[in-house]
Amino acid sequence: MDLAKQTKTMPISILDQVTLGYQLVWNQSRQHCAVQLFVGAHPTESIDVAHLLTTIGSFWSAQAPSLLLSPQSPQLLAKLLDQAPADAARIEVNQAWLHDPAITQRVHHARQRGLQLVWRGEPGQRPSVALAPCFERTMVSLTADEALSGLRVSRHSHRQNRPQAADPPLRSPVRAGQIYESVASRVLVEHCLDQQGAWGVAGWPMEDVVHGYRHQPIQPGQQAIIGLIEAIDADDSTELIEQALVSEPLLTYRFLRYTNSAGLGLRTEIESVRHGLMVLGHARVKAWLLEQLPHAASDINLQPIRAAMALRAQLMAQLLDTGVGDELRREVYLCGVLSQIDLILDEPLTAALQRLPLSNRVTQALLSRTGPYAPYLAVASALESSNTGAIRDLCASNGLSCWRDQPGAAAHAGWRACALDARLAAGIGKTAGAVCGLSRKVDSQHPTIS
């Protein structure tokens, strides 16, 4: 799995002036329909918005999920509204900045030019009647009372007996075609997407979905297993089979346990999926997959959890220098994909990892957040948020910042910036339904990993 080959060389000057974070948006099929990209400009930088949009656009194809740019300052928003062309990505407009008449005027002008704008506000807020026509859709956070109303409507819709005619009609606060974020429960997600026709849900209630399995173990995904069996039957390459397998975190964990089980009787420890595939051969792997299939999970609410875990691993692998070997990149990916396996297994991470013959580098990063892989795990995890200032500080504290005034430090750190890579998005999407990736162009060389 040569992940480095999927990385594009990018113009670095403009991307060196921003810090990015992301949030995934999921549709009714529980597939990624958009990526919300939080864009934070460095305080001392003057951003060339046209260059920024061109650079991001060059890494975003028609096959990738929709892109929503979320500027993290009113100054950057103003530049985007003034300079973005009509065919640019969707732009978020935060309600907190619409109190400025200049921003309001820019919103009207941007809409007239054909920009696709998305309103976003605090819980309970909605766009004003005057501004509502300027927005293609809204990104709404429900208040506690609104969430409770949605749950009540959901409950009534599942009742076998209809409510009496005298009962007051229940009306959901969720509107079709809109985006809802900070949805805290599986039932409310299903109400938004399945009952009310919301366009998407930003983020995913991982803990609540997993909590629903507290009395039974979560199983690997049915579609992932079927896809792997079909890939083996089609005589796909070991590399493609590996990519599909490692994109299902629980299946990855179980495969490594299986290959190292006493009953299998292999003479050597299997520390990677690639090694296991090579030792067992496709026929034995298929037989093992067929044994997993009758118990596989078909719950689509688990798919966003699997995809998010795989994406974190992909990001960790992409943070490495492009010159790093495939074996090391696979180990870093494995570190990332196992970083939340305790959530799926419902047991302490220490206990889960004791069953696998992992390298000290992996166990140090996962259990004590130390060692050479720890910075990559920390940064990949931090990217899953809108706090671009904290992400920038974390990169600096972990020696992953680029100090342009200190060439030696820059050469040692090797970190320049994160950017969207459409080819990586397409590659992950084909194998695991994981979404898109962030990659980067290094300044010179990567710090030594030992």
SEMARMI-454209 format. One record per residue (C-alpha): x, y, z; residue number from 1; residue in three letters. Coordinates in steps of 0.001 Angstrom, whole numbers. Example, Ala and Ser with C-alpha at 12.3 -4.5 7.8 and 13.67 -1.06 7.14 Angstrom:
SEMARMI-454209
{{12300,-4500,7800},1,'Ala'}
{{13670,-1060,7140},2,'Ser'}
***
This chain:
SEMARMI-454209
{{0,0,0},1,'Met'}
{{2151,2855,-1299},2,'Asp'}
{{222,5701,236},3,'Leu'}
{{2995,8126,-607},4,'Ala'}
{{2310,7642,-4310},5,'Lys'}
{{-1167,9066,-3763},6,'Gln'}
{{250,12367,-2519},7,'Thr'}
{{381,15332,-4839},8,'Lys'}
{{3067,17977,-4940},9,'Thr'}
{{1438,21279,-4064},10,'Met'}
{{2278,24965,-4098},11,'Pro'}
{{3272,25627,-521},12,'Ile'}
{{3448,29404,-196},13,'Ser'}
{{-258,30018,347},14,'Ile'}
{{-913,26864,2390},15,'Leu'}
{{1890,27844,4709},16,'Asp'}
{{-228,30826,5765},17,'Gln'}
{{-3263,28890,7026},18,'Val'}
{{-4102,26112,9455},19,'Thr'}
{{-6814,23622,8608},20,'Leu'}
{{-9170,21404,10573},21,'Gly'}
{{-12128,19388,9364},22,'Tyr'}
{{-15499,17887,10193},23,'Gln'}
{{-17302,15257,8138},24,'Leu'}
{{-20919,15579,7022},25,'Val'}
{{-22944,12365,6606},26,'Trp'}
{{-26031,11776,4490},27,'Asn'}
{{-28979,9399,4764},28,'Gln'}
{{-26894,6509,3401},29,'Ser'}
{{-24318,7218,6140},30,'Arg'}
{{-21808,8129,3483},31,'Gln'}
{{-19776,11314,3466},32,'His'}
{{-21566,13980,1442},33,'Cys'}
{{-19347,16905,2429},34,'Ala'}
{{-16242,17923,4288},35,'Val'}
{{-16378,21065,6380},36,'Gln'}
{{-12917,22563,6196},37,'Leu'}
{{-12097,25020,8966},38,'Phe'}
{{-9644,27602,7659},39,'Val'}
{{-7679,29658,10152},40,'Gly'}
{{-5375,32372,8842},41,'Ala'}
{{-2161,32991,10726},42,'His'}
{{-2456,36301,12594},43,'Pro'}
{{509,37921,10873},44,'Thr'}
{{-370,36792,7349},45,'Glu'}
{{-2210,38617,4576},46,'Ser'}
{{-4025,35897,2656},47,'Ile'}
{{-4244,35863,-1122},48,'Asp'}
{{-7754,34412,-1280},49,'Val'}
{{-7720,33785,-5020},50,'Ala'}
{{-4502,31794,-4682},51,'His'}
{{-5880,29900,-1676},52,'Leu'}
{{-9058,28899,-3517},53,'Leu'}
{{-7146,27886,-6629},54,'Thr'}
{{-4748,25755,-4616},55,'Thr'}
{{-7491,24010,-2629},56,'Ile'}
{{-9529,23551,-5792},57,'Gly'}
{{-6618,21847,-7509},58,'Ser'}
{{-6782,19087,-4900},59,'Phe'}
{{-10546,18650,-5033},60,'Trp'}
{{-12137,16664,-7840},61,'Ser'}
{{-15724,16103,-8888},62,'Ala'}
{{-15503,12616,-7367},63,'Gln'}
{{-14603,13948,-3922},64,'Ala'}
{{-17258,14961,-1358},65,'Pro'}
{{-18649,18496,-1467},66,'Ser'}
{{-16450,21077,191},67,'Leu'}
{{-17631,23663,2703},68,'Leu'}
{{-15102,26319,3655},69,'Leu'}
{{-15532,27644,7180},70,'Ser'}
{{-13365,30725,7742},71,'Pro'}
{{-12412,31215,11362},72,'Gln'}
{{-12279,35010,11333},73,'Ser'}
{{-14557,37755,9966},74,'Pro'}
{{-11586,39204,8082},75,'Gln'}
{{-11049,36006,6127},76,'Leu'}
{{-14795,35667,5546},77,'Leu'}
{{-14927,39190,4117},78,'Ala'}
{{-12130,38373,1664},79,'Lys'}
{{-13821,35170,593},80,'Leu'}
{{-17153,36922,40},81,'Leu'}
{{-15462,39656,-1991},82,'Asp'}
{{-13096,37583,-4092},83,'Gln'}
{{-14407,34030,-4438},84,'Ala'}
{{-15654,33172,-7942},85,'Pro'}
{{-19142,31773,-8494},86,'Ala'}
{{-17834,28231,-8986},87,'Asp'}
{{-15896,28199,-5702},88,'Ala'}
{{-16654,25822,-2858},89,'Ala'}
{{-19537,26583,-532},90,'Arg'}
{{-18694,29226,2080},91,'Ile'}
{{-19990,29245,5622},92,'Glu'}
{{-21265,32540,7039},93,'Val'}
{{-21434,32631,10810},94,'Asn'}
{{-24377,34422,12373},95,'Gln'}
{{-22060,36046,14936},96,'Ala'}
{{-20516,38182,12172},97,'Trp'}
{{-23759,39215,10487},98,'Leu'}
{{-24224,42006,13028},99,'His'}
{{-21614,43902,11020},100,'Asp'}
{{-23441,45784,8237},101,'Pro'}
{{-20379,45470,6011},102,'Ala'}
{{-20500,41682,6243},103,'Ile'}
{{-24242,41707,5557},104,'Thr'}
{{-23713,43812,2454},105,'Gln'}
{{-20978,41467,1268},106,'Arg'}
{{-23320,38493,1730},107,'Val'}
{{-25904,40127,-565},108,'His'}
{{-23278,40945,-3201},109,'His'}
{{-21755,37454,-3009},110,'Ala'}
{{-25139,35839,-3501},111,'Arg'}
{{-25807,38075,-6488},112,'Gln'}
{{-22538,36841,-8012},113,'Arg'}
{{-23734,33270,-7626},114,'Gly'}
{{-21760,32126,-4590},115,'Leu'}
{{-23200,29201,-2649},116,'Gln'}
{{-23437,30308,969},117,'Leu'}
{{-24290,28277,4054},118,'Val'}
{{-25588,29997,7175},119,'Trp'}
{{-24378,28713,10546},120,'Arg'}
{{-25407,29805,14031},121,'Gly'}
{{-25620,28928,17682},122,'Glu'}
{{-28267,26535,19076},123,'Pro'}
{{-31735,27943,18549},124,'Gly'}
{{-30640,30620,16072},125,'Gln'}
{{-31978,30861,12529},126,'Arg'}
{{-31174,33339,9744},127,'Pro'}
{{-33286,36483,9558},128,'Ser'}
{{-36108,36688,7066},129,'Val'}
{{-34213,39361,5141},130,'Ala'}
{{-31031,37290,4813},131,'Leu'}
{{-32492,33793,4509},132,'Ala'}
{{-32794,33946,668},133,'Pro'}
{{-29035,34541,434},134,'Cys'}
{{-28228,31069,1728},135,'Phe'}
{{-28405,27804,-139},136,'Glu'}
{{-28943,25981,3137},137,'Arg'}
{{-28407,26361,6870},138,'Thr'}
{{-26237,24509,9390},139,'Met'}
{{-28322,24311,12534},140,'Val'}
{{-27601,23267,16106},141,'Ser'}
{{-30717,22281,18028},142,'Leu'}
{{-31393,23536,21522},143,'Thr'}
{{-32123,21012,24263},144,'Ala'}
{{-35861,21722,23926},145,'Asp'}
{{-35725,21352,20138},146,'Glu'}
{{-33834,18073,20446},147,'Ala'}
{{-36452,16835,22899},148,'Leu'}
{{-39224,17799,20473},149,'Ser'}
{{-37472,15887,17711},150,'Gly'}
{{-37181,12818,19928},151,'Leu'}
{{-40879,13016,20790},152,'Arg'}
{{-41832,13171,17123},153,'Val'}
{{-39542,10237,16439},154,'Ser'}
{{-41126,8232,19215},155,'Arg'}
{{-44639,8932,17962},156,'His'}
{{-43706,7971,14428},157,'Ser'}
{{-42594,4550,15658},158,'His'}
{{-45746,3871,17636},159,'Arg'}
{{-47901,1097,16303},160,'Gln'}
{{-51096,2852,17421},161,'Asn'}
{{-51838,6270,16062},162,'Arg'}
{{-52357,9066,18597},163,'Pro'}
{{-55924,10055,19292},164,'Gln'}
{{-57457,12802,17215},165,'Ala'}
{{-57677,14996,20284},166,'Ala'}
{{-53934,14825,20847},167,'Asp'}
{{-52127,18004,19821},168,'Pro'}
{{-50110,17534,16606},169,'Pro'}
{{-46375,17181,17043},170,'Leu'}
{{-44092,19177,14797},171,'Arg'}
{{-40408,18468,14436},172,'Ser'}
{{-37928,21359,14505},173,'Pro'}
{{-35861,19509,11876},174,'Val'}
{{-36361,20752,8321},175,'Arg'}
{{-35640,18898,5111},176,'Ala'}
{{-32622,19906,3064},177,'Gly'}
{{-30655,21449,5925},178,'Gln'}
{{-27492,20423,7819},179,'Ile'}
{{-27642,19626,11522},180,'Tyr'}
{{-24609,19508,13787},181,'Glu'}
{{-23890,18494,17371},182,'Ser'}
{{-26574,15815,17154},183,'Val'}
{{-25929,13859,20319},184,'Ala'}
{{-27922,10649,19889},185,'Ser'}
{{-28488,7874,17382},186,'Arg'}
{{-32266,8285,17603},187,'Val'}
{{-32017,11989,16785},188,'Leu'}
{{-29644,11294,13874},189,'Val'}
{{-32149,8819,12465},190,'Glu'}
{{-34909,11375,12936},191,'His'}
{{-32925,14023,11044},192,'Cys'}
{{-31763,11864,8161},193,'Leu'}
{{-34361,9114,7812},194,'Asp'}
{{-37596,10778,8888},195,'Gln'}
{{-37159,14471,8145},196,'Gln'}
{{-34916,14390,5077},197,'Gly'}
{{-32077,16522,6383},198,'Ala'}
{{-29332,17067,3797},199,'Trp'}
{{-26690,15929,6235},200,'Gly'}
{{-25471,15607,9806},201,'Val'}
{{-22137,17229,10652},202,'Ala'}
{{-20165,15066,13040},203,'Gly'}
{{-21445,11772,14434},204,'Trp'}
{{-22617,10630,17900},205,'Pro'}
{{-20016,7882,18160},206,'Met'}
{{-20365,7242,21881},207,'Glu'}
{{-24147,6969,21781},208,'Asp'}
{{-24147,4636,18783},209,'Val'}
{{-21570,2392,20448},210,'Val'}
{{-23492,2553,23740},211,'His'}
{{-26354,827,21976},212,'Gly'}
{{-24125,-2241,21735},213,'Tyr'}
{{-23293,-2385,25451},214,'Arg'}
{{-25049,-5767,25749},215,'His'}
{{-23580,-7323,22613},216,'Gln'}
{{-20235,-7082,20826},217,'Pro'}
{{-19892,-4976,17721},218,'Ile'}
{{-19045,-7027,14650},219,'Gln'}
{{-17076,-6078,11520},220,'Pro'}
{{-19074,-4497,8720},221,'Gly'}
{{-20927,-6821,6377},222,'Gln'}
{{-20247,-4779,3260},223,'Gln'}
{{-16535,-4629,4011},224,'Ala'}
{{-16328,-8406,4310},225,'Ile'}
{{-18361,-8981,1158},226,'Ile'}
{{-16182,-6486,-710},227,'Gly'}
{{-13032,-8297,393},228,'Leu'}
{{-14391,-11688,-674},229,'Ile'}
{{-15332,-10262,-4057},230,'Glu'}
{{-11887,-8691,-4393},231,'Ala'}
{{-10222,-12049,-3728},232,'Ile'}
{{-12548,-13786,-6190},233,'Asp'}
{{-11672,-11145,-8782},234,'Ala'}
{{-7973,-11909,-8200},235,'Asp'}
{{-7244,-8343,-7098},236,'Asp'}
{{-3717,-7517,-6022},237,'Ser'}
{{-2570,-8013,-2440},238,'Thr'}
{{-2141,-4251,-2214},239,'Glu'}
{{-5808,-3571,-3037},240,'Leu'}
{{-6980,-6271,-655},241,'Ile'}
{{-4796,-4815,2072},242,'Glu'}
{{-6201,-1327,1501},243,'Gln'}
{{-9747,-2615,1850},244,'Ala'}
{{-9001,-4693,4939},245,'Leu'}
{{-7180,-2005,6912},246,'Val'}
{{-10027,411,6220},247,'Ser'}
{{-12237,-1653,8541},248,'Glu'}
{{-10679,-1130,12004},249,'Pro'}
{{-12350,-4025,13805},250,'Leu'}
{{-11615,-6426,10950},251,'Leu'}
{{-7985,-5289,11035},252,'Thr'}
{{-7789,-6014,14750},253,'Tyr'}
{{-9386,-9431,14405},254,'Arg'}
{{-7198,-10353,11437},255,'Phe'}
{{-4052,-9627,13421},256,'Leu'}
{{-5386,-11648,16344},257,'Arg'}
{{-6234,-14517,14007},258,'Tyr'}
{{-2848,-14575,12298},259,'Thr'}
{{-1126,-14662,15690},260,'Asn'}
{{-3425,-17229,17298},261,'Ser'}
{{-1931,-20412,18690},262,'Ala'}
{{-4396,-22495,16714},263,'Gly'}
{{-3048,-21204,13414},264,'Leu'}
{{423,-22327,14395},265,'Gly'}
{{2515,-19880,12396},266,'Leu'}
{{6204,-19887,13232},267,'Arg'}
{{6600,-16122,13237},268,'Thr'}
{{4735,-13189,14756},269,'Glu'}
{{2599,-11205,12319},270,'Ile'}
{{2912,-7487,13044},271,'Glu'}
{{1209,-6114,9922},272,'Ser'}
{{-1761,-6892,7723},273,'Val'}
{{458,-7087,4630},274,'Arg'}
{{2666,-9700,6322},275,'His'}
{{-402,-11699,7301},276,'Gly'}
{{-1804,-11628,3777},277,'Leu'}
{{1508,-12785,2320},278,'Met'}
{{1932,-15616,4824},279,'Val'}
{{-1642,-16939,4683},280,'Leu'}
{{-2378,-16463,1017},281,'Gly'}
{{-5657,-15310,-475},282,'His'}
{{-7417,-18679,-228},283,'Ala'}
{{-6975,-18962,3545},284,'Arg'}
{{-7887,-15300,4018},285,'Val'}
{{-11100,-15857,2056},286,'Lys'}
{{-11956,-18877,4207},287,'Ala'}
{{-11476,-16763,7326},288,'Trp'}
{{-13652,-13977,5890},289,'Leu'}
{{-16415,-16465,5117},290,'Leu'}
{{-16347,-17490,8773},291,'Glu'}
{{-16829,-13846,9801},292,'Gln'}
{{-19665,-13153,7367},293,'Leu'}
{{-22608,-14808,9210},294,'Pro'}
{{-21966,-12623,12259},295,'His'}
{{-21167,-9395,10385},296,'Ala'}
{{-22924,-6140,11264},297,'Ala'}
{{-25316,-4449,8850},298,'Ser'}
{{-26054,-1420,11041},299,'Asp'}
{{-25299,1572,8804},300,'Ile'}
{{-24922,3820,11851},301,'Asn'}
{{-21567,2139,12484},302,'Leu'}
{{-20197,3134,9079},303,'Gln'}
{{-19312,6758,9978},304,'Pro'}
{{-17420,5459,13030},305,'Ile'}
{{-15356,3050,10931},306,'Arg'}
{{-14697,5688,8289},307,'Ala'}
{{-13588,8315,10808},308,'Ala'}
{{-11193,5864,12451},309,'Met'}
{{-9710,4915,9085},310,'Ala'}
{{-9379,8551,8075},311,'Leu'}
{{-7393,9365,11214},312,'Arg'}
{{-5025,6543,10327},313,'Ala'}
{{-4744,7781,6763},314,'Gln'}
{{-3927,11263,7982},315,'Leu'}
{{-1195,9955,10262},316,'Met'}
{{370,8084,7365},317,'Ala'}
{{166,11145,5139},318,'Gln'}
{{1875,13353,7714},319,'Leu'}
{{5037,11360,7121},320,'Leu'}
{{7582,12536,4611},321,'Asp'}
{{6992,11219,1097},322,'Thr'}
{{10389,9510,1207},323,'Gly'}
{{9457,7264,4138},324,'Val'}
{{9260,3575,3225},325,'Gly'}
{{6014,1670,2851},326,'Asp'}
{{6686,-585,5847},327,'Glu'}
{{7048,2359,8203},328,'Leu'}
{{4011,4060,6686},329,'Arg'}
{{1957,918,7263},330,'Arg'}
{{3015,814,10896},331,'Glu'}
{{2000,4440,11428},332,'Val'}
{{-1338,3727,9740},333,'Tyr'}
{{-1862,743,12047},334,'Leu'}
{{-1129,2982,15025},335,'Cys'}
{{-3852,5356,13894},336,'Gly'}
{{-6455,2739,13079},337,'Val'}
{{-6047,1127,16512},338,'Leu'}
{{-6116,4418,18418},339,'Ser'}
{{-9880,4146,19091},340,'Gln'}
{{-10320,386,18960},341,'Ile'}
{{-11207,398,22670},342,'Asp'}
{{-14395,2267,21761},343,'Leu'}
{{-15425,-528,19395},344,'Ile'}
{{-14343,-3365,21688},345,'Leu'}
{{-15780,-1745,24842},346,'Asp'}
{{-12696,-2562,26880},347,'Glu'}
{{-9558,-699,28001},348,'Pro'}
{{-7063,-38,25254},349,'Leu'}
{{-4291,-1651,27299},350,'Thr'}
{{-6155,-4953,27417},351,'Ala'}
{{-7004,-4840,23728},352,'Ala'}
{{-3426,-4182,22620},353,'Leu'}
{{-1941,-6894,24830},354,'Gln'}
{{-3353,-9472,22420},355,'Arg'}
{{-1352,-8132,19476},356,'Leu'}
{{2416,-8294,18828},357,'Pro'}
{{2804,-4579,18203},358,'Leu'}
{{6063,-2678,18068},359,'Ser'}
{{7112,-519,20999},360,'Asn'}
{{6674,2543,18782},361,'Arg'}
{{2988,1781,18334},362,'Val'}
{{2256,862,21954},363,'Thr'}
{{4119,3916,23263},364,'Gln'}
{{2052,6245,21095},365,'Ala'}
{{-1262,4583,21941},366,'Leu'}
{{-834,3944,25660},367,'Leu'}
{{1412,6734,26911},368,'Ser'}
{{1337,9239,24027},369,'Arg'}
{{5125,9072,23827},370,'Thr'}
{{7649,7871,21300},371,'Gly'}
{{8235,8843,17655},372,'Pro'}
{{4619,8286,16513},373,'Tyr'}
{{2977,10297,19287},374,'Ala'}
{{3212,13690,17521},375,'Pro'}
{{1496,12319,14425},376,'Tyr'}
{{-1300,10787,16468},377,'Leu'}
{{-1769,14038,18397},378,'Ala'}
{{-1911,16178,15259},379,'Val'}
{{-4160,13800,13305},380,'Ala'}
{{-6566,13752,16266},381,'Ser'}
{{-6481,17530,16651},382,'Ala'}
{{-7319,18040,12977},383,'Leu'}
{{-10779,16647,13762},384,'Glu'}
{{-11835,20007,15198},385,'Ser'}
{{-12420,23654,14351},386,'Ser'}
{{-9801,24973,16785},387,'Asn'}
{{-7180,25921,14224},388,'Thr'}
{{-5247,27958,16776},389,'Gly'}
{{-4847,24905,19001},390,'Ala'}
{{-3839,22804,15998},391,'Ile'}
{{-1152,25321,15100},392,'Arg'}
{{131,25398,18675},393,'Asp'}
{{109,21606,18877},394,'Leu'}
{{2197,21338,15718},395,'Cys'}
{{4703,23752,17212},396,'Ala'}
{{4846,21976,20570},397,'Ser'}
{{5473,18648,18856},398,'Asn'}
{{8236,19957,16658},399,'Gly'}
{{6064,19896,13538},400,'Leu'}
{{6053,23599,12826},401,'Ser'}
{{7854,25334,10024},402,'Cys'}
{{9928,28251,11253},403,'Trp'}
{{10630,30156,8085},404,'Arg'}
{{13152,32423,9771},405,'Asp'}
{{15129,29416,11002},406,'Gln'}
{{16025,27163,8052},407,'Pro'}
{{17718,24609,10315},408,'Gly'}
{{14620,24183,12430},409,'Ala'}
{{12484,23937,9322},410,'Ala'}
{{14718,21243,7887},411,'Ala'}
{{14536,19315,11151},412,'His'}
{{10804,19636,11539},413,'Ala'}
{{9871,19085,7923},414,'Gly'}
{{6320,20316,8434},415,'Trp'}
{{4850,22928,6162},416,'Arg'}
{{1087,22739,5978},417,'Ala'}
{{-1925,20504,5453},418,'Cys'}
{{-3958,20498,2253},419,'Ala'}
{{-6759,18567,690},420,'Leu'}
{{-5799,15831,-1744},421,'Asp'}
{{-8556,14780,-4102},422,'Ala'}
{{-6756,11704,-5317},423,'Arg'}
{{-6377,10530,-1735},424,'Leu'}
{{-10096,11195,-1214},425,'Ala'}
{{-11001,9052,-4202},426,'Ala'}
{{-8616,6289,-3159},427,'Gly'}
{{-9988,6026,365},428,'Ile'}
{{-13556,6303,-840},429,'Gly'}
{{-13151,3327,-3182},430,'Lys'}
{{-11754,1030,-526},431,'Thr'}
{{-13442,1797,2759},432,'Ala'}
{{-15913,4595,2425},433,'Gly'}
{{-13518,6683,4418},434,'Ala'}
{{-13683,10161,3169},435,'Val'}
{{-10922,12381,2150},436,'Cys'}
{{-7438,13061,3217},437,'Gly'}
{{-5117,15806,4096},438,'Leu'}
{{-1604,15641,2797},439,'Ser'}
{{1317,18007,2878},440,'Arg'}
{{4431,19109,1060},441,'Lys'}
{{7552,19097,3207},442,'Val'}
{{10238,21759,3078},443,'Asp'}
{{13263,19472,3064},444,'Ser'}
{{13511,16313,5134},445,'Gln'}
{{11542,14542,7835},446,'His'}
{{12836,14034,11364},447,'Pro'}
{{14367,10647,11897},448,'Thr'}
{{12041,7969,13244},449,'Ile'}
{{13692,5171,15150},450,'Ser'}
***
